[in-house]
Amino acid sequence: MTDRLPGFNTLAIHAGAAPDAATGARATPIYQTASFVFDDVDHAASLFGLQAFGNIYSRITNPTNAVLEERIAALEGGTAAVAVASGHAAEFLTMNALLQPGDEFVAANKLYGGSINQFNHAYKNFGWNVVWADTDDPASFERAITPRTRAIFCESIANPGGVVTDIAALSAIAKRHNIPLVVDNTMATPYLIRPFEHGADIVVHSATKFLGGHGNSIGGLVVDGGTFTWAGDDRYPALSKPRPEYAGMVLSETFGNFAFAIAIRVLGLRDLGPALAPFNAFLILNGIETLPLRMQRHCDNALAIATHLSTHPAVAWVSYPGLESDRYHALARRYSPNGAGAVFTVGLKGGYDAGVKLVSNLQLFSHLANIGDTRSLVIHPASTTHRQLTDPQKITAGAGPEVVRLSIGLEDPADLIEDLDAALSA
C-alpha cells in the first residue's frame, strides 16, 4: 500500500492488528496472562525505568489490549490510547492526571447521570471540584473558569437527550485559557464525530456502548490527542514535573505528544489499577470491526423511530437531533453528518405513570441500564440512571419524570414501531 492513511472502514478492521508472529493466527489472540517473562536483567530494568516499551504486568500493558489501544487511536486520530476497565475509570484516570486537591474543572450540565453523580460526590473525596456550565451556552463555560480550573469536560452527544455540543466553541474557550478540552465521545463514536478535528485535546469512551456494540463487556478508553503543551506548565505536575518514582524523569519532555497517555498508564493504571481484562478487549475489538456498518444502521433506525413517535398522539415531544424540527439539528448536521446517533428521549403526555407503563409493556425492547447494543433498549431515567440527582438536576439533564430513553438497535424498524405503538396504546 501507499503512505495514504487507510479509510475508516479499513482502520476499524486492521489498525493495530497483524497475524500472530508465533502461530499465524489472524484474529487477535487473547493474552490471558498476569505477567510476562523478561529477556534478561537489563531488559527488566529498562522496562521498569520507562527506557523501553514492552510488557511487564497486565495491569499496565497487555498485547491484546494494545491492539485495541492502537485501533481506537487510529480511528479517533489521536497519538496514543490507553484501555481501562470502564468509562468511569477512563474519566477518573483522566482527572487524576490533570487535577490536584483543590483544583477545579468545568463540566457541561447535560451529561450521563453516572458522570454527574461521580463528579458531584466521588470526586470530592479527592479534593476535586466540579463547576457546572450550560451546555447550550458556551459563554457560561468561560464565566465559570477560575485560576484553579484545569480542564473543560463535555460529551459530544449527551446522554440521554441527544444534545449536540458545540465542541469547536468550547475548544476556543479552552485555548484562550490554555486548559485542555476533554470530550466523552461514547454516544457518537469516531464514526460520527472525531472530536480532535474540532479542537479537543483528550477523548474518553465507555467502550461498553457502541464501540463494543453487543452488550457483552465493560471497558473504557482514554485517547491522547497530542495537541496540548504540558511541558513547563506547573499546573499539571504529573506531566511537567520530575517524577521521583522514575529517577526524576519528566514525562512531557521524554514522551512528547503522547505524554498524557503515558501518564494515564504509568501513574494511573500502575498505581490505581482499573485494568481492562484481555478477554473484554478481545470482545470490544470484534465489535469495532463492524462499527461503521452498525452505527449507520443504528442511526437510520433511530431516525425512522423518532420520526414516527414525533406524530404519535401519546407523545408530547421527541428529543432527537436527527429531526429537522429539533433544536440541535443544525449542530448535528455540522458535527455528525452521517447520522445523529441512536439514543434519544421522548416525553409522554401522561407523565411519570405513562413512562412506567410504556417501559413495562414493551416486548421487543429490553428494559436495562445500557445503550449501544444490537438490541433496542429502554429505560426510565428519572427512576434509574438519574435517580441520584435532584429534581432540578434531572430536568436540566433531560431526565424529567415524563421522559423515557430509547437506545435503538439493529432490528427491523417496522417491528420496533409496532412494539412501541402497542405499548403506548395498552
NUZAFI-297464 format. One record per residue (C-alpha): residue number from 1; residue in one letter; x negated, y negated, z. Coordinates in steps of 0.5 Angstrom, whole numbers, plus 500, padded with zeros to 3 digits. Each point is the difference from the previous one (the first is absolute). Example, Ala and Ser with C-alpha at 12.3 -4.5 7.8 and 13.67 -1.06 7.14 Angstrom:
2
<pt pos="1" code="A" px="475" py="509" pz="516"/>
<pt pos="2" code="S" px="498" py="493" pz="498"/>
***
This chain:
426
<pt pos="1" code="M" px="500" py="500" pz="500"/>
<pt pos="2" code="T" px="498" py="493" pz="499"/>
<pt pos="3" code="D" px="499" py="495" pz="506"/>
<pt pos="4" code="R" px="507" py="498" pz="499"/>
<pt pos="5" code="L" px="504" py="500" pz="507"/>
<pt pos="6" code="P" px="505" py="506" pz="499"/>
<pt pos="7" code="G" px="507" py="499" pz="500"/>
<pt pos="8" code="F" px="504" py="500" pz="507"/>
<pt pos="9" code="N" px="503" py="507" pz="498"/>
<pt pos="10" code="T" px="493" py="503" pz="499"/>
<pt pos="11" code="L" px="498" py="497" pz="506"/>
<pt pos="12" code="A" px="506" py="503" pz="504"/>
<pt pos="13" code="I" px="497" py="507" pz="498"/>
<pt pos="14" code="H" px="493" py="499" pz="499"/>
<pt pos="15" code="A" px="497" py="495" pz="505"/>
<pt pos="16" code="G" px="495" py="502" pz="505"/>
<pt pos="17" code="A" px="501" py="508" pz="498"/>
<pt pos="18" code="A" px="496" py="505" pz="496"/>
<pt pos="19" code="P" px="499" py="507" pz="499"/>
<pt pos="20" code="D" px="497" py="503" pz="507"/>
<pt pos="21" code="A" px="493" py="501" pz="499"/>
<pt pos="22" code="A" px="499" py="506" pz="503"/>
<pt pos="23" code="T" px="507" py="504" pz="498"/>
<pt pos="24" code="G" px="502" py="496" pz="494"/>
<pt pos="25" code="A" px="507" py="499" pz="503"/>
<pt pos="26" code="R" px="504" py="495" pz="496"/>
<pt pos="27" code="A" px="504" py="498" pz="506"/>
<pt pos="28" code="T" px="497" py="496" pz="505"/>
<pt pos="29" code="P" px="498" py="505" pz="506"/>
<pt pos="30" code="I" px="503" py="500" pz="507"/>
<pt pos="31" code="Y" px="493" py="499" pz="504"/>
<pt pos="32" code="Q" px="504" py="502" pz="506"/>
<pt pos="33" code="T" px="493" py="500" pz="505"/>
<pt pos="34" code="A" px="499" py="496" pz="506"/>
<pt pos="35" code="S" px="492" py="498" pz="498"/>
<pt pos="36" code="F" px="495" py="501" pz="495"/>
<pt pos="37" code="V" px="493" py="503" pz="500"/>
<pt pos="38" code="F" px="494" py="495" pz="499"/>
<pt pos="39" code="D" px="494" py="502" pz="495"/>
<pt pos="40" code="D" px="495" py="498" pz="506"/>
<pt pos="41" code="V" px="499" py="496" pz="506"/>
<pt pos="42" code="D" px="498" py="494" pz="496"/>
<pt pos="43" code="H" px="507" py="501" pz="496"/>
<pt pos="44" code="A" px="504" py="500" pz="506"/>
<pt pos="45" code="A" px="496" py="494" pz="503"/>
<pt pos="46" code="S" px="501" py="496" pz="493"/>
<pt pos="47" code="L" px="508" py="501" pz="500"/>
<pt pos="48" code="F" px="501" py="498" pz="508"/>
<pt pos="49" code="G" px="496" py="494" pz="498"/>
<pt pos="50" code="L" px="504" py="498" pz="494"/>
<pt pos="51" code="Q" px="494" py="500" pz="496"/>
<pt pos="52" code="A" px="503" py="506" pz="495"/>
<pt pos="53" code="F" px="507" py="502" pz="498"/>
<pt pos="54" code="G" px="503" py="506" pz="502"/>
<pt pos="55" code="N" px="504" py="505" pz="505"/>
<pt pos="56" code="I" px="499" py="500" pz="507"/>
<pt pos="57" code="Y" px="506" py="502" pz="503"/>
<pt pos="58" code="S" px="507" py="500" pz="497"/>
<pt pos="59" code="R" px="503" py="495" pz="505"/>
<pt pos="60" code="I" px="495" py="495" pz="496"/>
<pt pos="61" code="T" px="500" py="503" pz="493"/>
<pt pos="62" code="N" px="502" py="506" pz="496"/>
<pt pos="63" code="P" px="499" py="502" pz="493"/>
<pt pos="64" code="T" px="508" py="501" pz="499"/>
<pt pos="65" code="N" px="502" py="493" pz="503"/>
<pt pos="66" code="A" px="494" py="497" pz="496"/>
<pt pos="67" code="V" px="504" py="502" pz="493"/>
<pt pos="68" code="L" px="506" py="496" pz="503"/>
<pt pos="69" code="E" px="496" py="494" pz="502"/>
<pt pos="70" code="E" px="497" py="499" pz="493"/>
<pt pos="71" code="R" px="506" py="501" pz="497"/>
<pt pos="72" code="I" px="504" py="495" pz="503"/>
<pt pos="73" code="A" px="494" py="495" pz="500"/>
<pt pos="74" code="A" px="500" py="501" pz="492"/>
<pt pos="75" code="L" px="508" py="499" pz="500"/>
<pt pos="76" code="E" px="500" py="494" pz="504"/>
<pt pos="77" code="G" px="494" py="497" pz="497"/>
<pt pos="78" code="G" px="496" py="500" pz="507"/>
<pt pos="79" code="T" px="493" py="501" pz="501"/>
<pt pos="80" code="A" px="501" py="506" pz="505"/>
<pt pos="81" code="A" px="505" py="503" pz="504"/>
<pt pos="82" code="V" px="501" py="504" pz="507"/>
<pt pos="83" code="A" px="505" py="505" pz="501"/>
<pt pos="84" code="V" px="503" py="501" pz="507"/>
<pt pos="85" code="A" px="506" py="503" pz="504"/>
<pt pos="86" code="S" px="506" py="496" pz="499"/>
<pt pos="87" code="G" px="502" py="493" pz="497"/>
<pt pos="88" code="H" px="500" py="497" pz="507"/>
<pt pos="89" code="A" px="493" py="503" pz="501"/>
<pt pos="90" code="A" px="498" py="496" pz="494"/>
<pt pos="91" code="E" px="503" py="494" pz="503"/>
<pt pos="92" code="F" px="497" py="501" pz="506"/>
<pt pos="93" code="L" px="493" py="501" pz="498"/>
<pt pos="94" code="T" px="500" py="494" pz="495"/>
<pt pos="95" code="M" px="502" py="496" pz="506"/>
<pt pos="96" code="N" px="495" py="503" pz="504"/>
<pt pos="97" code="A" px="494" py="498" pz="495"/>
<pt pos="98" code="L" px="503" py="493" pz="500"/>
<pt pos="99" code="L" px="502" py="498" pz="507"/>
<pt pos="100" code="Q" px="497" py="499" pz="507"/>
<pt pos="101" code="P" px="504" py="499" pz="506"/>
<pt pos="102" code="G" px="504" py="493" pz="500"/>
<pt pos="103" code="D" px="500" py="500" pz="492"/>
<pt pos="104" code="E" px="506" py="499" pz="496"/>
<pt pos="105" code="F" px="503" py="502" pz="493"/>
<pt pos="106" code="V" px="506" py="497" pz="497"/>
<pt pos="107" code="A" px="505" py="505" pz="497"/>
<pt pos="108" code="A" px="506" py="500" pz="496"/>
<pt pos="109" code="N" px="506" py="501" pz="503"/>
<pt pos="110" code="K" px="503" py="504" pz="495"/>
<pt pos="111" code="L" px="496" py="507" pz="502"/>
<pt pos="112" code="Y" px="502" py="507" pz="501"/>
<pt pos="113" code="G" px="503" py="501" pz="507"/>
<pt pos="114" code="G" px="494" py="504" pz="503"/>
<pt pos="115" code="S" px="495" py="495" pz="498"/>
<pt pos="116" code="I" px="504" py="494" pz="503"/>
<pt pos="117" code="N" px="500" py="504" pz="507"/>
<pt pos="118" code="Q" px="493" py="502" pz="499"/>
<pt pos="119" code="F" px="498" py="493" pz="499"/>
<pt pos="120" code="N" px="504" py="497" pz="506"/>
<pt pos="121" code="H" px="499" py="505" pz="505"/>
<pt pos="122" code="A" px="494" py="505" pz="499"/>
<pt pos="123" code="Y" px="495" py="495" pz="497"/>
<pt pos="124" code="K" px="501" py="496" pz="507"/>
<pt pos="125" code="N" px="496" py="506" pz="503"/>
<pt pos="126" code="F" px="494" py="498" pz="496"/>
<pt pos="127" code="G" px="501" py="492" pz="501"/>
<pt pos="128" code="W" px="502" py="499" pz="493"/>
<pt pos="129" code="N" px="506" py="495" pz="499"/>
<pt pos="130" code="V" px="504" py="500" pz="494"/>
<pt pos="131" code="V" px="503" py="494" pz="498"/>
<pt pos="132" code="W" px="506" py="500" pz="495"/>
<pt pos="133" code="A" px="502" py="496" pz="494"/>
<pt pos="134" code="D" px="506" py="500" pz="495"/>
<pt pos="135" code="T" px="498" py="505" pz="494"/>
<pt pos="136" code="D" px="505" py="495" pz="496"/>
<pt pos="137" code="D" px="496" py="494" pz="502"/>
<pt pos="138" code="P" px="492" py="501" pz="498"/>
<pt pos="139" code="A" px="499" py="493" pz="503"/>
<pt pos="140" code="S" px="502" py="503" pz="507"/>
<pt pos="141" code="F" px="494" py="504" pz="500"/>
<pt pos="142" code="E" px="496" py="494" pz="499"/>
<pt pos="143" code="R" px="503" py="497" pz="506"/>
<pt pos="144" code="A" px="499" py="506" pz="504"/>
<pt pos="145" code="I" px="492" py="500" pz="499"/>
<pt pos="146" code="T" px="496" py="498" pz="506"/>
<pt pos="147" code="P" px="493" py="500" pz="502"/>
<pt pos="148" code="R" px="501" py="507" pz="502"/>
<pt pos="149" code="T" px="503" py="503" pz="494"/>
<pt pos="150" code="R" px="496" py="506" pz="497"/>
<pt pos="151" code="A" px="505" py="502" pz="494"/>
<pt pos="152" code="I" px="507" py="500" pz="497"/>
<pt pos="153" code="F" px="504" py="506" pz="499"/>
<pt pos="154" code="C" px="506" py="502" pz="496"/>
<pt pos="155" code="E" px="503" py="505" pz="496"/>
<pt pos="156" code="S" px="500" py="500" pz="492"/>
<pt pos="157" code="I" px="507" py="502" pz="500"/>
<pt pos="158" code="A" px="503" py="500" pz="507"/>
<pt pos="159" code="N" px="504" py="506" pz="503"/>
<pt pos="160" code="P" px="506" py="500" pz="501"/>
<pt pos="161" code="G" px="503" py="495" pz="496"/>
<pt pos="162" code="G" px="495" py="500" pz="494"/>
<pt pos="163" code="V" px="498" py="493" pz="501"/>
<pt pos="164" code="V" px="494" py="498" pz="495"/>
<pt pos="165" code="T" px="495" py="496" pz="503"/>
<pt pos="166" code="D" px="496" py="494" pz="496"/>
<pt pos="167" code="I" px="493" py="503" pz="501"/>
<pt pos="168" code="A" px="497" py="495" pz="496"/>
<pt pos="169" code="A" px="503" py="494" pz="504"/>
<pt pos="170" code="L" px="497" py="504" pz="507"/>
<pt pos="171" code="S" px="493" py="501" pz="497"/>
<pt pos="172" code="A" px="500" py="493" pz="498"/>
<pt pos="173" code="I" px="501" py="498" pz="507"/>
<pt pos="174" code="A" px="495" py="506" pz="503"/>
<pt pos="175" code="K" px="495" py="497" pz="495"/>
<pt pos="176" code="R" px="501" py="493" pz="503"/>
<pt pos="177" code="H" px="499" py="502" pz="507"/>
<pt pos="178" code="N" px="494" py="505" pz="498"/>
<pt pos="179" code="I" px="504" py="506" pz="503"/>
<pt pos="180" code="P" px="502" py="507" pz="497"/>
<pt pos="181" code="L" px="507" py="502" pz="497"/>
<pt pos="182" code="V" px="502" py="507" pz="502"/>
<pt pos="183" code="V" px="505" py="503" pz="496"/>
<pt pos="184" code="D" px="504" py="506" pz="501"/>
<pt pos="185" code="N" px="502" py="503" pz="493"/>
<pt pos="186" code="T" px="503" py="506" pz="503"/>
<pt pos="187" code="M" px="507" py="498" pz="496"/>
<pt pos="188" code="A" px="497" py="498" pz="494"/>
<pt pos="189" code="T" px="494" py="505" pz="499"/>
<pt pos="190" code="P" px="495" py="497" pz="495"/>
<pt pos="191" code="Y" px="504" py="503" pz="494"/>
<pt pos="192" code="L" px="505" py="494" pz="501"/>
<pt pos="193" code="I" px="496" py="495" pz="504"/>
<pt pos="194" code="R" px="492" py="499" pz="500"/>
<pt pos="195" code="P" px="499" py="495" pz="506"/>
<pt pos="196" code="F" px="493" py="499" pz="499"/>
<pt pos="197" code="E" px="502" py="497" pz="493"/>
<pt pos="198" code="H" px="504" py="495" pz="504"/>
<pt pos="199" code="G" px="494" py="498" pz="505"/>
<pt pos="200" code="A" px="501" py="505" pz="505"/>
<pt pos="201" code="D" px="494" py="502" pz="504"/>
<pt pos="202" code="I" px="502" py="506" pz="503"/>
<pt pos="203" code="V" px="505" py="505" pz="499"/>
<pt pos="204" code="V" px="503" py="505" pz="504"/>
<pt pos="205" code="H" px="505" py="506" pz="499"/>
<pt pos="206" code="S" px="504" py="505" pz="503"/>
<pt pos="207" code="A" px="499" py="506" pz="495"/>
<pt pos="208" code="T" px="505" py="504" pz="503"/>
<pt pos="209" code="K" px="505" py="496" pz="496"/>
<pt pos="210" code="F" px="500" py="499" pz="492"/>
<pt pos="211" code="L" px="492" py="502" pz="500"/>
<pt pos="212" code="G" px="501" py="507" pz="502"/>
<pt pos="213" code="G" px="507" py="500" pz="498"/>
<pt pos="214" code="H" px="503" py="506" pz="503"/>
<pt pos="215" code="G" px="501" py="499" pz="507"/>
<pt pos="216" code="N" px="496" py="506" pz="502"/>
<pt pos="217" code="S" px="494" py="496" pz="503"/>
<pt pos="218" code="I" px="498" py="494" pz="504"/>
<pt pos="219" code="G" px="494" py="496" pz="498"/>
<pt pos="220" code="G" px="497" py="492" pz="499"/>
<pt pos="221" code="L" px="495" py="497" pz="496"/>
<pt pos="222" code="V" px="496" py="493" pz="501"/>
<pt pos="223" code="V" px="497" py="497" pz="494"/>
<pt pos="224" code="D" px="495" py="495" pz="500"/>
<pt pos="225" code="G" px="501" py="495" pz="494"/>
<pt pos="226" code="G" px="492" py="498" pz="501"/>
<pt pos="227" code="T" px="502" py="493" pz="499"/>
<pt pos="228" code="F" px="499" py="497" pz="507"/>
<pt pos="229" code="T" px="494" py="497" pz="502"/>
<pt pos="230" code="W" px="498" py="503" pz="507"/>
<pt pos="231" code="A" px="493" py="498" pz="501"/>
<pt pos="232" code="G" px="498" py="495" pz="504"/>
<pt pos="233" code="D" px="508" py="499" pz="503"/>
<pt pos="234" code="D" px="499" py="500" pz="507"/>
<pt pos="235" code="R" px="508" py="501" pz="501"/>
<pt pos="236" code="Y" px="499" py="507" pz="497"/>
<pt pos="237" code="P" px="494" py="503" pz="505"/>
<pt pos="238" code="A" px="502" py="507" pz="498"/>
<pt pos="239" code="L" px="497" py="499" pz="493"/>
<pt pos="240" code="S" px="496" py="494" pz="501"/>
<pt pos="241" code="K" px="496" py="501" pz="506"/>
<pt pos="242" code="P" px="495" py="505" pz="501"/>
<pt pos="243" code="R" px="503" py="507" pz="502"/>
<pt pos="244" code="P" px="496" py="503" pz="507"/>
<pt pos="245" code="E" px="502" py="507" pz="498"/>
<pt pos="246" code="Y" px="497" py="499" pz="493"/>
<pt pos="247" code="A" px="493" py="497" pz="502"/>
<pt pos="248" code="G" px="502" py="493" pz="499"/>
<pt pos="249" code="M" px="503" py="501" pz="493"/>
<pt pos="250" code="V" px="505" py="495" pz="497"/>
<pt pos="251" code="L" px="505" py="504" pz="496"/>
<pt pos="252" code="S" px="502" py="494" pz="496"/>
<pt pos="253" code="E" px="492" py="499" pz="498"/>
<pt pos="254" code="T" px="499" py="507" pz="499"/>
<pt pos="255" code="F" px="506" py="502" pz="496"/>
<pt pos="256" code="G" px="502" py="494" pz="497"/>
<pt pos="257" code="N" px="507" py="500" pz="496"/>
<pt pos="258" code="F" px="502" py="507" pz="503"/>
<pt pos="259" code="A" px="498" py="498" pz="508"/>
<pt pos="260" code="F" px="507" py="500" pz="502"/>
<pt pos="261" code="A" px="502" py="507" pz="498"/>
<pt pos="262" code="I" px="493" py="502" pz="503"/>
<pt pos="263" code="A" px="502" py="496" pz="507"/>
<pt pos="264" code="I" px="507" py="504" pz="500"/>
<pt pos="265" code="R" px="496" py="507" pz="499"/>
<pt pos="266" code="V" px="494" py="499" pz="505"/>
<pt pos="267" code="L" px="504" py="495" pz="505"/>
<pt pos="268" code="G" px="507" py="502" pz="499"/>
<pt pos="269" code="L" px="500" py="508" pz="499"/>
<pt pos="270" code="R" px="494" py="501" pz="503"/>
<pt pos="271" code="D" px="502" py="497" pz="507"/>
<pt pos="272" code="L" px="508" py="501" pz="500"/>
<pt pos="273" code="G" px="501" py="506" pz="496"/>
<pt pos="274" code="P" px="506" py="500" pz="496"/>
<pt pos="275" code="A" px="497" py="504" pz="494"/>
<pt pos="276" code="L" px="504" py="503" pz="495"/>
<pt pos="277" code="A" px="501" py="507" pz="499"/>
<pt pos="278" code="P" px="497" py="503" pz="494"/>
<pt pos="279" code="F" px="506" py="504" pz="498"/>
<pt pos="280" code="N" px="504" py="494" pz="501"/>
<pt pos="281" code="A" px="495" py="496" pz="495"/>
<pt pos="282" code="F" px="501" py="506" pz="495"/>
<pt pos="283" code="L" px="508" py="499" pz="500"/>
<pt pos="284" code="I" px="499" py="493" pz="499"/>
<pt pos="285" code="L" px="495" py="501" pz="494"/>
<pt pos="286" code="N" px="505" py="504" pz="497"/>
<pt pos="287" code="G" px="506" py="495" pz="501"/>
<pt pos="288" code="I" px="495" py="495" pz="497"/>
<pt pos="289" code="E" px="499" py="504" pz="493"/>
<pt pos="290" code="T" px="508" py="499" pz="499"/>
<pt pos="291" code="L" px="500" py="493" pz="503"/>
<pt pos="292" code="P" px="501" py="496" pz="493"/>
<pt pos="293" code="L" px="506" py="505" pz="498"/>
<pt pos="294" code="R" px="503" py="500" pz="507"/>
<pt pos="295" code="M" px="500" py="492" pz="501"/>
<pt pos="296" code="Q" px="503" py="499" pz="493"/>
<pt pos="297" code="R" px="506" py="505" pz="502"/>
<pt pos="298" code="H" px="501" py="497" pz="507"/>
<pt pos="299" code="C" px="500" py="493" pz="497"/>
<pt pos="300" code="D" px="505" py="502" pz="494"/>
<pt pos="301" code="N" px="505" py="504" pz="505"/>
<pt pos="302" code="A" px="500" py="494" pz="505"/>
<pt pos="303" code="L" px="502" py="495" pz="495"/>
<pt pos="304" code="A" px="506" py="505" pz="498"/>
<pt pos="305" code="I" px="502" py="501" pz="507"/>
<pt pos="306" code="A" px="499" py="493" pz="502"/>
<pt pos="307" code="T" px="504" py="497" pz="494"/>
<pt pos="308" code="H" px="506" py="505" pz="502"/>
<pt pos="309" code="L" px="500" py="498" pz="507"/>
<pt pos="310" code="S" px="500" py="493" pz="499"/>
<pt pos="311" code="T" px="507" py="500" pz="497"/>
<pt pos="312" code="H" px="503" py="505" pz="505"/>
<pt pos="313" code="P" px="506" py="498" pz="504"/>
<pt pos="314" code="A" px="497" py="502" pz="507"/>
<pt pos="315" code="V" px="493" py="497" pz="499"/>
<pt pos="316" code="A" px="499" py="492" pz="502"/>
<pt pos="317" code="W" px="493" py="500" pz="497"/>
<pt pos="318" code="V" px="494" py="503" pz="497"/>
<pt pos="319" code="S" px="493" py="498" pz="501"/>
<pt pos="320" code="Y" px="496" py="503" pz="494"/>
<pt pos="321" code="P" px="495" py="495" pz="496"/>
<pt pos="322" code="G" px="502" py="504" pz="494"/>
<pt pos="323" code="L" px="507" py="497" pz="500"/>
<pt pos="324" code="E" px="500" py="493" pz="496"/>
<pt pos="325" code="S" px="504" py="497" pz="505"/>
<pt pos="326" code="D" px="495" py="502" pz="506"/>
<pt pos="327" code="R" px="496" py="494" pz="503"/>
<pt pos="328" code="Y" px="494" py="504" pz="499"/>
<pt pos="329" code="H" px="501" py="502" pz="492"/>
<pt pos="330" code="A" px="495" py="494" pz="498"/>
<pt pos="331" code="L" px="495" py="502" pz="504"/>
<pt pos="332" code="A" px="501" py="508" pz="499"/>
<pt pos="333" code="R" px="499" py="498" pz="492"/>
<pt pos="334" code="R" px="494" py="496" pz="502"/>
<pt pos="335" code="Y" px="496" py="505" pz="504"/>
<pt pos="336" code="S" px="504" py="507" pz="498"/>
<pt pos="337" code="P" px="502" py="500" pz="493"/>
<pt pos="338" code="N" px="500" py="508" pz="500"/>
<pt pos="339" code="G" px="506" py="500" pz="505"/>
<pt pos="340" code="A" px="502" py="497" pz="507"/>
<pt pos="341" code="G" px="499" py="506" pz="504"/>
<pt pos="342" code="A" px="504" py="506" pz="502"/>
<pt pos="343" code="V" px="502" py="497" pz="507"/>
<pt pos="344" code="F" px="506" py="495" pz="502"/>
<pt pos="345" code="T" px="505" py="499" pz="504"/>
<pt pos="346" code="V" px="508" py="499" pz="500"/>
<pt pos="347" code="G" px="504" py="496" pz="504"/>
<pt pos="348" code="L" px="507" py="503" pz="502"/>
<pt pos="349" code="K" px="506" py="496" pz="501"/>
<pt pos="350" code="G" px="502" py="505" pz="505"/>
<pt pos="351" code="G" px="494" py="498" pz="504"/>
<pt pos="352" code="Y" px="497" py="505" pz="505"/>
<pt pos="353" code="D" px="505" py="505" pz="500"/>
<pt pos="354" code="A" px="500" py="500" pz="493"/>
<pt pos="355" code="G" px="493" py="501" pz="500"/>
<pt pos="356" code="V" px="500" py="506" pz="504"/>
<pt pos="357" code="K" px="506" py="503" pz="497"/>
<pt pos="358" code="L" px="496" py="500" pz="493"/>
<pt pos="359" code="V" px="494" py="503" pz="503"/>
<pt pos="360" code="S" px="504" py="506" pz="503"/>
<pt pos="361" code="N" px="504" py="501" pz="494"/>
<pt pos="362" code="L" px="494" py="500" pz="494"/>
<pt pos="363" code="Q" px="499" py="507" pz="498"/>
<pt pos="364" code="L" px="494" py="500" pz="495"/>
<pt pos="365" code="F" px="496" py="494" pz="503"/>
<pt pos="366" code="S" px="496" py="502" pz="506"/>
<pt pos="367" code="H" px="501" py="497" pz="507"/>
<pt pos="368" code="L" px="493" py="499" pz="502"/>
<pt pos="369" code="A" px="495" py="494" pz="502"/>
<pt pos="370" code="N" px="495" py="500" pz="494"/>
<pt pos="371" code="I" px="500" py="497" pz="493"/>
<pt pos="372" code="G" px="497" py="502" pz="493"/>
<pt pos="373" code="D" px="502" py="507" pz="500"/>
<pt pos="374" code="T" px="502" py="504" pz="494"/>
<pt pos="375" code="R" px="507" py="501" pz="503"/>
<pt pos="376" code="S" px="504" py="494" pz="502"/>
<pt pos="377" code="L" px="500" py="498" pz="507"/>
<pt pos="378" code="V" px="505" py="495" pz="504"/>
<pt pos="379" code="I" px="500" py="497" pz="507"/>
<pt pos="380" code="H" px="503" py="495" pz="504"/>
<pt pos="381" code="P" px="494" py="496" pz="502"/>
<pt pos="382" code="A" px="503" py="496" pz="506"/>
<pt pos="383" code="S" px="501" py="506" pz="504"/>
<pt pos="384" code="T" px="494" py="504" pz="498"/>
<pt pos="385" code="T" px="494" py="496" pz="496"/>
<pt pos="386" code="H" px="501" py="493" pz="503"/>
<pt pos="387" code="R" px="503" py="502" pz="507"/>
<pt pos="388" code="Q" px="495" py="498" pz="504"/>
<pt pos="389" code="L" px="501" py="493" pz="497"/>
<pt pos="390" code="T" px="504" py="494" pz="503"/>
<pt pos="391" code="D" px="507" py="499" pz="496"/>
<pt pos="392" code="P" px="497" py="493" pz="497"/>
<pt pos="393" code="Q" px="494" py="504" pz="498"/>
<pt pos="394" code="K" px="504" py="505" pz="497"/>
<pt pos="395" code="I" px="504" py="495" pz="496"/>
<pt pos="396" code="T" px="493" py="497" pz="498"/>
<pt pos="397" code="A" px="497" py="506" pz="498"/>
<pt pos="398" code="G" px="506" py="502" pz="495"/>
<pt pos="399" code="A" px="503" py="505" pz="505"/>
<pt pos="400" code="G" px="506" py="498" pz="503"/>
<pt pos="401" code="P" px="506" py="504" pz="502"/>
<pt pos="402" code="E" px="503" py="501" pz="494"/>
<pt pos="403" code="V" px="494" py="502" pz="496"/>
<pt pos="404" code="V" px="499" py="507" pz="497"/>
<pt pos="405" code="R" px="493" py="501" pz="497"/>
<pt pos="406" code="L" px="499" py="505" pz="494"/>
<pt pos="407" code="S" px="494" py="503" pz="497"/>
<pt pos="408" code="I" px="502" py="502" pz="493"/>
<pt pos="409" code="G" px="497" py="507" pz="498"/>
<pt pos="410" code="L" px="499" py="503" pz="493"/>
<pt pos="411" code="E" px="507" py="504" pz="500"/>
<pt pos="412" code="D" px="505" py="498" pz="494"/>
<pt pos="413" code="P" px="502" py="493" pz="502"/>
<pt pos="414" code="A" px="508" py="503" pz="498"/>
<pt pos="415" code="D" px="499" py="505" pz="506"/>
<pt pos="416" code="L" px="498" py="494" pz="504"/>
<pt pos="417" code="I" px="505" py="496" pz="498"/>
<pt pos="418" code="E" px="505" py="505" pz="501"/>
<pt pos="419" code="D" px="498" py="502" pz="507"/>
<pt pos="420" code="L" px="500" py="492" pz="502"/>
<pt pos="421" code="D" px="507" py="499" pz="498"/>
<pt pos="422" code="A" px="503" py="506" pz="503"/>
<pt pos="423" code="A" px="496" py="498" pz="507"/>
<pt pos="424" code="L" px="503" py="493" pz="499"/>
<pt pos="425" code="S" px="507" py="502" pz="499"/>
<pt pos="426" code="A" px="500" py="505" pz="505"/>
***
